Structures are given as structure tokens and as C-alpha cells.
Amino acid sequence: SLPKKKKYISIRFMIPFDIFCFSCFGVIREGKKINALKEKIISEQYLGLQIFRFYFKCLYCLKGLSLKTDVKNFKYYAELNCKKI
């Protein structure tokens, strides 16, 4: 049988902007390096460019957070349990 493809890739990720955690009200500062999981979103593309989602944990309460790429505007969007400040 063929080996199954991994859905997530473990990477070292640098936070692109200051993030506020809704769970513990902590702030993760821009430039902080963290371990994250990178997911390729199969259903979304922009002009043939792949969209990615990054999952990581808050440094203070270990709640799951996520960011999503926006290749149209060259940005990231805070998605899960966090917001950009």
C-alpha cells in the first residue's frame, strides 16, 4: 500500500504581528519564534497560489491559536482564539 500523506507539517514560525489571546488575555509579540503546524488548505487558492493555515499554542495558557495567509493582500489573518493588535 502507498504511504499516507501528512496533512500537517511541523515548522518553526515567526509571529508576523502582535497577537492577543482571548483565553488568558496574554500578548505574543511580533518576531517571537514558535513551533507551529502548517496546513495546506486544499479548497482555497488565489490565482493558483496556495493558501496556508498555521496552528500553534499560546505561550502562557497553551490554548490553540491559528493564523491564515492572505496572498491577495500579502497579509495574515488571525482566525482562532486570537486577534491582531
BAPAMI-792212 format. One record per residue: x, y, z of N, C-alpha, C, O in turn; residue in three letters; residue number from 1. Coordinates in steps of 0.001 Angstrom, whole numbers. Layout:
BEGIN
+---------+---------+---------+---------+---------+---------+---------+---------+---------+---------+---------+---------+-----+-----+
:     nxx :     nyy :     nzz :    caxx :    cayy :    cazz :     cxx :     cyy :     czz :     oxx :     oyy :     ozz : res :   n :
+---------+---------+---------+---------+---------+---------+---------+---------+---------+---------+---------+---------+-----+-----+
:       X :       Y :       Z :       X :       Y :       Z :       X :       Y :       Z :       X :       Y :       Z : Ala : NUM :
...
+---------+---------+---------+---------+---------+---------+---------+---------+---------+---------+---------+---------+-----+-----+
//
This chain:
BEGIN
+---------+---------+---------+---------+---------+---------+---------+---------+---------+---------+---------+---------+-----+-----+
:     nxx :     nyy :     nzz :    caxx :    cayy :    cazz :     cxx :     cyy :     czz :     oxx :     oyy :     ozz : res :   n :
+---------+---------+---------+---------+---------+---------+---------+---------+---------+---------+---------+---------+-----+-----+
:     835 :   -1189 :       0 :       0 :       0 :       0 :     876 :    1248 :       0 :    2018 :    1212 :     460 : Ser :   1 :
:     342 :    2346 :    -514 :    1075 :    3606 :    -578 :    1059 :    4291 :     778 :      64 :    4208 :    1499 : Leu :   2 :
:    2163 :    4976 :    1142 :    2167 :    5716 :    2410 :    1199 :    6903 :    2344 :    1063 :    7548 :    1304 : Pro :   3 :
:     533 :    7178 :    3462 :    -407 :    8294 :    3528 :     365 :    9604 :    3646 :    1395 :    9680 :    4316 : Lys :   4 :
:    -156 :   10636 :    2979 :     471 :   11958 :    3060 :      87 :   12610 :    4371 :   -1053 :   12495 :    4821 : Lys :   5 :
:    1031 :   13288 :    4979 :     744 :   14019 :    6203 :     -87 :   15245 :    5873 :     176 :   15936 :    4888 : Lys :   6 :
:   -1084 :   15513 :    6693 :   -1907 :   16698 :    6479 :   -1206 :   17938 :    7018 :   -1355 :   19030 :    6469 : Lys :   7 :
:    -447 :   17771 :    8087 :     232 :   18895 :    8718 :    1741 :   18715 :    8635 :    2253 :   17596 :    8670 : Tyr :   8 :
:    2443 :   19842 :    8525 :    3904 :   19839 :    8532 :    4353 :   20674 :    9717 :    3895 :   21805 :    9883 : Ile :   9 :
:    5229 :   20147 :   10532 :    5739 :   20875 :   11693 :    6852 :   21819 :   11234 :    7803 :   21398 :   10576 : Ser :  10 :
:    6718 :   23108 :   11593 :    7685 :   24116 :   11173 :    8041 :   25019 :   12345 :    7386 :   24999 :   13387 : Ile :  11 :
:    9086 :   25808 :   12153 :    9453 :   26880 :   13086 :    8932 :   28167 :   12460 :    9317 :   28507 :   11341 : Arg :  12 :
:    8068 :   28882 :   13161 :    7321 :   30005 :   12597 :    7591 :   31259 :   13408 :    7677 :   31203 :   14635 : Phe :  13 :
:    7725 :   32398 :   12725 :    7907 :   33675 :   13407 :    6592 :   34452 :   13348 :    6019 :   34625 :   12272 : Met :  14 :
:    6120 :   34914 :   14490 :    4849 :   35620 :   14576 :    4944 :   36928 :   13778 :    5839 :   37731 :   14040 : Ile :  15 :
:    4038 :   37164 :   12805 :    4150 :   38332 :   11929 :    3642 :   39649 :   12530 :    3951 :   40721 :   12011 : Pro :  16 :
:    2868 :   39577 :   13617 :    2351 :   40788 :   14272 :    1992 :   40442 :   15710 :    1932 :   39264 :   16064 : Phe :  17 :
:    1752 :   41455 :   16547 :    1367 :   41217 :   17937 :       1 :   40542 :   17979 :    -931 :   40968 :   17298 : Asp :  18 :
:    -112 :   39473 :   18792 :   -1334 :   38688 :   18886 :   -1859 :   38731 :   20315 :   -1099 :   38569 :   21269 : Ile :  19 :
:   -3162 :   38948 :   20455 :   -3843 :   38961 :   21745 :   -4616 :   37655 :   21882 :   -5418 :   37317 :   21010 : Phe :  20 :
:   -4383 :   36914 :   22971 :   -5063 :   35644 :   23230 :   -6363 :   35919 :   23984 :   -6348 :   36585 :   25019 : Cys :  21 :
:   -7487 :   35410 :   23474 :   -8783 :   35614 :   24115 :   -8929 :   34817 :   25405 :   -9712 :   35195 :   26276 : Phe :  22 :
:   -8198 :   33734 :   25538 :   -8341 :   32861 :   26696 :   -7678 :   33423 :   27953 :   -8304 :   33482 :   29011 : Ser :  23 :
:   -6427 :   33832 :   27843 :   -5679 :   34291 :   29023 :   -5370 :   35786 :   28984 :   -4763 :   36314 :   29915 : Cys :  24 :
:   -5783 :   36477 :   27911 :   -5531 :   37909 :   27722 :   -4035 :   38229 :   27633 :   -3611 :   39348 :   27924 : Phe :  25 :
:   -3253 :   37245 :   27231 :   -1822 :   37446 :   27049 :   -1527 :   38007 :   25664 :   -2349 :   37913 :   24752 : Gly :  26 :
:    -348 :   38590 :   25521 :      80 :   39162 :   24244 :    1355 :   38453 :   23802 :    2335 :   38388 :   24544 : Val :  27 :
:    1327 :   37928 :   22588 :    2511 :   37331 :   21978 :    3060 :   38376 :   21009 :    2356 :   38808 :   20096 : Ile :  28 :
:    4278 :   38770 :   21201 :    4863 :   39879 :   20446 :    5352 :   39456 :   19061 :    5707 :   38300 :   18831 : Arg :  29 :
:    5357 :   40416 :   18161 :    5846 :   40219 :   16803 :    7307 :   39780 :   16835 :    8107 :   40308 :   17607 : Glu :  30 :
:    7647 :   38808 :   15987 :    9016 :   38345 :   15894 :    9338 :   37163 :   16784 :   10431 :   36604 :   16686 : Gly :  31 :
:    8419 :   36765 :   17650 :    8642 :   35608 :   18533 :    8633 :   34337 :   17695 :    7725 :   34132 :   16889 : Lys :  32 :
:    9630 :   33486 :   17878 :    9706 :   32231 :   17144 :    9002 :   31134 :   17937 :    9235 :   30966 :   19134 : Lys :  33 :
:    8143 :   30396 :   17252 :    7385 :   29323 :   17885 :    7349 :   28112 :   16968 :    7617 :   28219 :   15772 : Ile :  34 :
:    7016 :   26964 :   17535 :    6765 :   25773 :   16741 :    5302 :   25789 :   16326 :    4425 :   26081 :   17139 : Asn :  35 :
:    5037 :   25477 :   15068 :    3672 :   25522 :   14552 :    3453 :   24370 :   13583 :    4399 :   23746 :   13101 : Ala :  36 :
:    2187 :   24106 :   13312 :    1806 :   23136 :   12297 :    1271 :   23900 :   11099 :     416 :   24774 :   11243 : Leu :  37 :
:    1776 :   23570 :    9913 :    1349 :   24222 :    8681 :     402 :   23289 :    7941 :     722 :   22129 :    7683 : Lys :  38 :
:    -780 :   23822 :    7604 :   -1774 :   23042 :    6884 :   -2027 :   23695 :    5526 :   -2230 :   24907 :    5446 : Glu :  39 :
:   -2015 :   22911 :    4483 :   -2351 :   23396 :    3155 :   -3869 :   23298 :    3005 :   -4439 :   22212 :    3118 : Lys :  40 :
:   -4518 :   24428 :    2752 :   -5972 :   24425 :    2600 :   -6281 :   24081 :    1142 :   -6063 :   24887 :     237 : Ile :  41 :
:   -6789 :   22877 :     939 :   -6989 :   22349 :    -407 :   -8072 :   23121 :   -1164 :   -7933 :   23368 :   -2362 : Ile :  42 :
:   -9136 :   23499 :    -478 :  -10293 :   24096 :   -1142 :  -10097 :   25569 :   -1509 :  -10917 :   26127 :   -2238 : Ser :  43 :
:   -9034 :   26208 :   -1025 :   -8844 :   27636 :   -1280 :   -7536 :   27899 :   -2026 :   -6474 :   27398 :   -1655 : Glu :  44 :
:   -7643 :   28692 :   -3076 :   -6488 :   29161 :   -3828 :   -6791 :   30550 :   -4343 :   -7954 :   30928 :   -4489 : Gln :  45 :
:   -5737 :   31318 :   -4620 :   -5905 :   32629 :   -5226 :   -4941 :   32714 :   -6402 :   -3725 :   32720 :   -6216 : Tyr :  46 :
:   -5480 :   32779 :   -7595 :   -4699 :   32826 :   -8837 :   -3664 :   31702 :   -8896 :   -2538 :   31908 :   -9349 : Leu :  47 :
:   -4048 :   30539 :   -8444 :   -3162 :   29381 :   -8461 :   -2194 :   29301 :   -7304 :   -1436 :   28336 :   -7210 : Gly :  48 :
:   -2193 :   30296 :   -6405 :   -1309 :   30285 :   -5236 :   -2020 :   29615 :   -4064 :   -3200 :   29862 :   -3815 : Leu :  49 :
:   -1300 :   28783 :   -3365 :   -1876 :   28011 :   -2267 :   -2056 :   28866 :   -1008 :   -1212 :   29710 :    -704 : Gln :  50 :
:   -3140 :   28650 :    -290 :   -3424 :   29305 :     986 :   -3022 :   28343 :    2096 :   -3294 :   27146 :    2004 : Ile :  51 :
:   -2367 :   28858 :    3162 :   -1934 :   28024 :    4279 :   -2552 :   28518 :    5581 :   -2892 :   29692 :    5728 : Phe :  52 :
:   -2687 :   27586 :    6519 :   -3130 :   27902 :    7876 :   -2054 :   27390 :    8835 :   -1525 :   26293 :    8651 : Arg :  53 :
:   -1733 :   28186 :    9856 :    -719 :   27827 :   10835 :   -1372 :   27677 :   12204 :   -2021 :   28602 :   12693 : Phe :  54 :
:   -1199 :   26514 :   12817 :   -1712 :   26248 :   14154 :    -559 :   26291 :   15146 :     509 :   25738 :   14887 : Tyr :  55 :
:    -774 :   26948 :   16283 :     235 :   26988 :   17338 :    -463 :   27214 :   18666 :   -1671 :   27448 :   18708 : Phe :  56 :
:     302 :   27143 :   19755 :    -263 :   27295 :   21094 :     168 :   28615 :   21714 :    1263 :   29115 :   21457 : Lys :  57 :
:    -725 :   29172 :   22544 :    -390 :   30372 :   23300 :     767 :   30043 :   24237 :     817 :   28952 :   24805 : Cys :  58 :
:    1682 :   30967 :   24398 :    2855 :   30734 :   25240 :    2505 :   30690 :   26728 :    3277 :   30156 :   27524 : Leu :  59 :
:    1361 :   31237 :   27110 :    1015 :   31382 :   28524 :     -35 :   30372 :   28994 :      95 :   29811 :   30082 : Tyr :  60 :
:   -1084 :   30134 :   28178 :   -2159 :   29238 :   28628 :   -2247 :   27949 :   27811 :   -3045 :   27073 :   28144 : Cys :  61 :
:   -1453 :   27813 :   26756 :   -1391 :   26641 :   25884 :   -2696 :   26374 :   25134 :   -2963 :   25239 :   24741 : Leu :  62 :
:   -3503 :   27406 :   24937 :   -4717 :   27305 :   24128 :   -4332 :   27338 :   22658 :   -3382 :   28030 :   22291 : Lys :  63 :
:   -5039 :   26614 :   21812 :   -4740 :   26570 :   20388 :   -5118 :   27861 :   19677 :   -6217 :   28379 :   19873 : Gly :  64 :
:   -4214 :   28385 :   18851 :   -4433 :   29595 :   18069 :   -4127 :   29277 :   16608 :   -3426 :   28309 :   16312 : Leu :  65 :
:   -4652 :   30094 :   15696 :   -4314 :   29862 :   14290 :   -4293 :   31156 :   13499 :   -5005 :   32111 :   13808 : Ser :  66 :
:   -3450 :   31164 :   12462 :   -3341 :   32260 :   11505 :   -3543 :   31679 :   10109 :   -3226 :   30518 :    9850 : Leu :  67 :
:   -4075 :   32507 :    9222 :   -4306 :   32085 :    7842 :   -3678 :   33094 :    6904 :   -3754 :   34298 :    7149 : Lys :  68 :
:   -3057 :   32622 :    5832 :   -2416 :   33521 :    4881 :   -3447 :   34155 :    3959 :   -4470 :   33549 :    3641 : Thr :  69 :
:   -3163 :   35384 :    3535 :   -3976 :   36094 :    2558 :   -3018 :   36586 :    1474 :   -2435 :   37664 :    1592 : Asp :  70 :
:   -2863 :   35793 :     425 :   -1875 :   36120 :    -604 :   -2324 :   37275 :   -1491 :   -1493 :   37914 :   -2137 : Val :  71 :
:   -3613 :   37550 :   -1532 :   -4112 :   38674 :   -2332 :   -3619 :   40005 :   -1760 :   -3216 :   40890 :   -2515 : Lys :  72 :
:   -3648 :   40151 :    -434 :   -3256 :   41399 :     223 :   -1896 :   41311 :     916 :   -1502 :   42250 :    1608 : Asn :  73 :
:   -1175 :   40205 :     744 :     140 :   39985 :    1366 :      60 :   40111 :    2889 :     886 :   40793 :    3495 : Phe :  74 :
:    -920 :   39464 :    3509 :   -1147 :   39557 :    4949 :   -1422 :   38196 :    5543 :   -1542 :   37192 :    4842 : Lys :  75 :
:   -1520 :   38196 :    6872 :   -2015 :   37060 :    7634 :   -3272 :   37516 :    8365 :   -3396 :   38684 :    8734 : Tyr :  76 :
:   -4211 :   36578 :    8573 :   -5404 :   36872 :    9363 :   -5429 :   35977 :   10594 :   -5203 :   34770 :   10500 : Tyr :  77 :
:   -5707 :   36578 :   11750 :   -5884 :   35813 :   12984 :   -7245 :   35136 :   12903 :   -8248 :   35798 :   12638 : Ala :  78 :
:   -7295 :   33833 :   13127 :   -8531 :   33085 :   12948 :   -9120 :   32577 :   14252 :  -10256 :   32908 :   14593 : Glu :  79 :
:   -8366 :   31786 :   14976 :   -8925 :   31012 :   16080 :   -8381 :   31496 :   17425 :   -7169 :   31469 :   17643 : Leu :  80 :
:   -9257 :   31937 :   18326 :   -8932 :   32316 :   19718 :   -7935 :   33458 :   19848 :   -7304 :   33593 :   20896 : Asn :  81 :
:   -7773 :   34281 :   18821 :   -6816 :   35382 :   18906 :   -7226 :   36504 :   17981 :   -8090 :   36332 :   17121 : Cys :  82 :
:   -6593 :   37671 :   18165 :   -6787 :   38792 :   17258 :   -5508 :   39585 :   17148 :   -4646 :   39535 :   18026 : Lys :  83 :
:   -5396 :   40323 :   16050 :   -4241 :   41184 :   15815 :   -4410 :   42467 :   16611 :   -5495 :   43047 :   16646 : Lys :  84 :
:   -3313 :   42915 :   17261 :   -3381 :   44203 :   17982 :   -2321 :   45130 :   17443 :   -2200 :   46265 :   17906 : Ile :  85 :
+---------+---------+---------+---------+---------+---------+---------+---------+---------+---------+---------+---------+-----+-----+
//
